[in-house]
Amino acid sequence: MENLWAPWRSIYIGKPQTGCIFCEKLNSDQDEENLVIYRGDKTFVIMNLYPYNNGHLLIAPKRHVGDITELTDEELLELHKMTQFMVQALRRAFGNPHGFNIGINLGKVAGAGIPGHLHVHIVPRWDGDANFMAVIGDTRVISEGLQRTYEKITRAITALKSEGSTNGN
């Protein structure tokens, strides 16, 4: 396949990135527009603008730091607790995905697209989600728009918080 029609993604093309995307989004008060899902005391959660799968989230410390060894104990604890909470939220939002890829790409050669600001990836996975498009066509198919996914995850977070979940602070 040579072409995949996705006109809704045209708003992301040609915007040069000059600063840290995480810091820019964190310092804005337009969370929905910036796909910021949740803010904790030391960390925040943002949707991946170019997801591998529906619900692909990024969790980052609020402080601009590029290496896991530079995190304070409080930042490290909240980063992991927030990861745990977001897995709960994704399970609720998407009806229990079959699995998750959770990881950190530390440094540019390790695949970090934004090496100056550490972040954890959470990617929900389902049986059969890597079909022929990814294998043969080197193309991923995302079956739901980012705004709809944002709404589902934020509703799940609200429900978890109302039930007394404390992992997200």
DAFEN-V716404 format. One record per residue. N is the residue number from 1. RES is the residue in one small letter. PHI is phi in whole degrees, -180 to 180 (none if undefined). PSI is psi as a letter, one per 40 degrees, with the letter a starting at -180 (NA if undefined). OMEGA is omega in radians with two decimals (NA if undefined). Layout:
n=N res=RES phi=PHI psi=PSI omega=OMEGA
n=N res=RES phi=PHI psi=PSI omega=OMEGA
//
This chain:
n=1 res=m phi=none psi=h omega=-3.13
n=2 res=e phi=-96 psi=d omega=-3.08
n=3 res=n phi=-129 psi=h omega=3.03
n=4 res=l phi=-128 psi=h omega=-3.06
n=5 res=w phi=-75 psi=h omega=3.13
n=6 res=a phi=-145 psi=g omega=-3.05
n=7 res=p phi=-64 psi=d omega=3.14
n=8 res=w phi=-65 psi=e omega=-3.13
n=9 res=r phi=-89 psi=e omega=-3.08
n=10 res=s phi=-63 psi=d omega=-3.14
n=11 res=i phi=-68 psi=e omega=-3.12
n=12 res=y phi=-97 psi=e omega=-3.05
n=13 res=i phi=-88 psi=h omega=3.02
n=14 res=g phi=82 psi=e omega=3.09
n=15 res=k phi=-94 psi=h omega=-3.12
n=16 res=p phi=-68 psi=h omega=3.13
n=17 res=q phi=-96 psi=h omega=-3.09
n=18 res=t phi=-104 psi=d omega=-3.12
n=19 res=g phi=-114 psi=a omega=3.11
n=20 res=c phi=-82 psi=h omega=-3.11
n=21 res=i phi=-61 psi=d omega=3.13
n=22 res=f phi=-67 psi=d omega=3.14
n=23 res=c phi=-64 psi=d omega=3.12
n=24 res=e phi=-63 psi=d omega=-3.13
n=25 res=k phi=-68 psi=d omega=3.14
n=26 res=l phi=-64 psi=d omega=-3.10
n=27 res=n phi=-83 psi=e omega=3.09
n=28 res=s phi=-95 psi=i omega=3.07
n=29 res=d phi=-103 psi=e omega=-3.13
n=30 res=q phi=-103 psi=g omega=-3.03
n=31 res=d phi=-59 psi=d omega=-3.09
n=32 res=e phi=-64 psi=d omega=3.11
n=33 res=e phi=-62 psi=d omega=-3.12
n=34 res=n phi=-90 psi=e omega=3.13
n=35 res=l phi=63 psi=f omega=3.03
n=36 res=v phi=-78 psi=h omega=-3.04
n=37 res=i phi=-85 psi=d omega=-3.00
n=38 res=y phi=-161 psi=i omega=3.09
n=39 res=r phi=-123 psi=h omega=3.02
n=40 res=g phi=-101 psi=a omega=3.11
n=41 res=d phi=-73 psi=d omega=-3.06
n=42 res=k phi=-116 psi=e omega=-3.07
n=43 res=t phi=-135 psi=i omega=3.01
n=44 res=f phi=-146 psi=i omega=-3.07
n=45 res=v phi=-124 psi=h omega=3.14
n=46 res=i phi=-135 psi=i omega=3.06
n=47 res=m phi=-74 psi=i omega=3.05
n=48 res=n phi=-74 psi=h omega=-3.13
n=49 res=l phi=-67 psi=d omega=3.12
n=50 res=y phi=-124 psi=g omega=-2.97
n=51 res=p phi=-70 psi=i omega=2.98
n=52 res=y phi=-79 psi=d omega=3.12
n=53 res=n phi=-153 psi=i omega=3.05
n=54 res=n phi=-56 psi=h omega=3.11
n=55 res=g phi=87 psi=e omega=3.14
n=56 res=h phi=-65 psi=h omega=-3.10
n=57 res=l phi=-111 psi=i omega=3.06
n=58 res=l phi=-124 psi=h omega=3.10
n=59 res=i phi=-115 psi=h omega=-3.06
n=60 res=a phi=-134 psi=i omega=2.98
n=61 res=p phi=-67 psi=i omega=3.08
n=62 res=k phi=-68 psi=d omega=3.12
n=63 res=r phi=-76 psi=h omega=3.12
n=64 res=h phi=-73 psi=h omega=-3.11
n=65 res=v phi=-144 psi=h omega=-3.02
n=66 res=g phi=-105 psi=e omega=-3.06
n=67 res=d phi=-133 psi=h omega=-3.11
n=68 res=i phi=-61 psi=d omega=-3.14
n=69 res=t phi=-73 psi=e omega=3.14
n=70 res=e phi=-93 psi=e omega=-3.14
n=71 res=l phi=-73 psi=i omega=3.01
n=72 res=t phi=-75 psi=i omega=3.09
n=73 res=d phi=-58 psi=d omega=-3.13
n=74 res=e phi=-66 psi=d omega=3.12
n=75 res=e phi=-65 psi=d omega=-3.13
n=76 res=l phi=-63 psi=d omega=3.13
n=77 res=l phi=-63 psi=d omega=-3.12
n=78 res=e phi=-67 psi=d omega=3.10
n=79 res=l phi=-58 psi=d omega=-3.13
n=80 res=h phi=-75 psi=d omega=3.09
n=81 res=k phi=-66 psi=d omega=3.10
n=82 res=m phi=-67 psi=d omega=3.07
n=83 res=t phi=-60 psi=d omega=3.11
n=84 res=q phi=-60 psi=d omega=-3.13
n=85 res=f phi=-64 psi=d omega=-3.13
n=86 res=m phi=-70 psi=d omega=3.04
n=87 res=v phi=-63 psi=d omega=3.07
n=88 res=q phi=-60 psi=d omega=-3.12
n=89 res=a phi=-64 psi=d omega=3.12
n=90 res=l phi=-66 psi=d omega=3.07
n=91 res=r phi=-60 psi=d omega=3.14
n=92 res=r phi=-69 psi=d omega=-3.07
n=93 res=a phi=-66 psi=d omega=-3.03
n=94 res=f phi=-114 psi=e omega=3.07
n=95 res=g phi=65 psi=f omega=3.08
n=96 res=n phi=62 psi=g omega=3.00
n=97 res=p phi=-52 psi=i omega=-3.08
n=98 res=h phi=-73 psi=e omega=-3.13
n=99 res=g phi=-174 psi=a omega=3.13
n=100 res=f phi=-144 psi=i omega=2.86
n=101 res=n phi=-99 psi=h omega=3.11
n=102 res=i phi=-129 psi=h omega=-3.12
n=103 res=g phi=-169 psi=i omega=3.11
n=104 res=i phi=-126 psi=h omega=3.01
n=105 res=n phi=-98 psi=h omega=-3.04
n=106 res=l phi=-98 psi=h omega=-3.12
n=107 res=g phi=99 psi=i omega=-3.08
n=108 res=k phi=-60 psi=d omega=-3.11
n=109 res=v phi=-68 psi=e omega=3.09
n=110 res=a phi=-89 psi=e omega=3.08
n=111 res=g phi=104 psi=e omega=3.14
n=112 res=a phi=-68 psi=h omega=3.11
n=113 res=g phi=-74 psi=d omega=3.10
n=114 res=i phi=-130 psi=g omega=-3.00
n=115 res=p phi=-67 psi=e omega=-3.10
n=116 res=g phi=-81 psi=e omega=-3.12
n=117 res=h phi=-134 psi=h omega=-3.12
n=118 res=l phi=-53 psi=i omega=3.05
n=119 res=h phi=-156 psi=i omega=3.11
n=120 res=v phi=-101 psi=h omega=3.04
n=121 res=h phi=-95 psi=h omega=2.93
n=122 res=i phi=-124 psi=h omega=-3.13
n=123 res=v phi=-122 psi=h omega=3.05
n=124 res=p phi=-64 psi=i omega=-3.14
n=125 res=r phi=-130 psi=i omega=3.10
n=126 res=w phi=-130 psi=i omega=3.04
n=127 res=d phi=-54 psi=h omega=3.08
n=128 res=g phi=83 psi=e omega=-3.11
n=129 res=d phi=-75 psi=e omega=3.05
n=130 res=a phi=-103 psi=g omega=-3.07
n=131 res=n phi=-96 psi=a omega=-3.08
n=132 res=f phi=-62 psi=d omega=-3.13
n=133 res=m phi=-61 psi=d omega=-3.13
n=134 res=a phi=-76 psi=d omega=-3.05
n=135 res=v phi=-75 psi=d omega=-3.06
n=136 res=i phi=-95 psi=d omega=-3.02
n=137 res=g phi=-92 psi=e omega=-3.10
n=138 res=d phi=51 psi=f omega=-3.09
n=139 res=t phi=-136 psi=h omega=3.06
n=140 res=r phi=-100 psi=i omega=3.09
n=141 res=v phi=-113 psi=h omega=3.09
n=142 res=i phi=-101 psi=h omega=-2.94
n=143 res=s phi=-87 psi=e omega=-3.08
n=144 res=e phi=-141 psi=i omega=3.12
n=145 res=g phi=-66 psi=i omega=-3.09
n=146 res=l phi=-60 psi=d omega=-3.11
n=147 res=q phi=-66 psi=d omega=3.12
n=148 res=r phi=-65 psi=d omega=3.10
n=149 res=t phi=-63 psi=d omega=3.10
n=150 res=y phi=-56 psi=d omega=-3.13
n=151 res=e phi=-62 psi=d omega=3.14
n=152 res=k phi=-63 psi=d omega=-3.09
n=153 res=i phi=-71 psi=d omega=-3.14
n=154 res=t phi=-67 psi=d omega=3.05
n=155 res=r phi=-63 psi=d omega=3.13
n=156 res=a phi=-64 psi=d omega=3.11
n=157 res=i phi=-64 psi=d omega=3.12
n=158 res=t phi=-59 psi=d omega=3.13
n=159 res=a phi=-64 psi=d omega=3.12
n=160 res=l phi=-63 psi=d omega=3.13
n=161 res=k phi=-64 psi=d omega=3.14
n=162 res=s phi=-68 psi=d omega=3.09
n=163 res=e phi=-85 psi=e omega=3.07
n=164 res=g phi=94 psi=e omega=3.08
n=165 res=s phi=-64 psi=h omega=-3.07
n=166 res=t phi=-110 psi=e omega=-3.09
n=167 res=n phi=-67 psi=d omega=-3.13
n=168 res=g phi=-97 psi=f omega=-3.12
n=169 res=n phi=82 psi=NA omega=NA
//
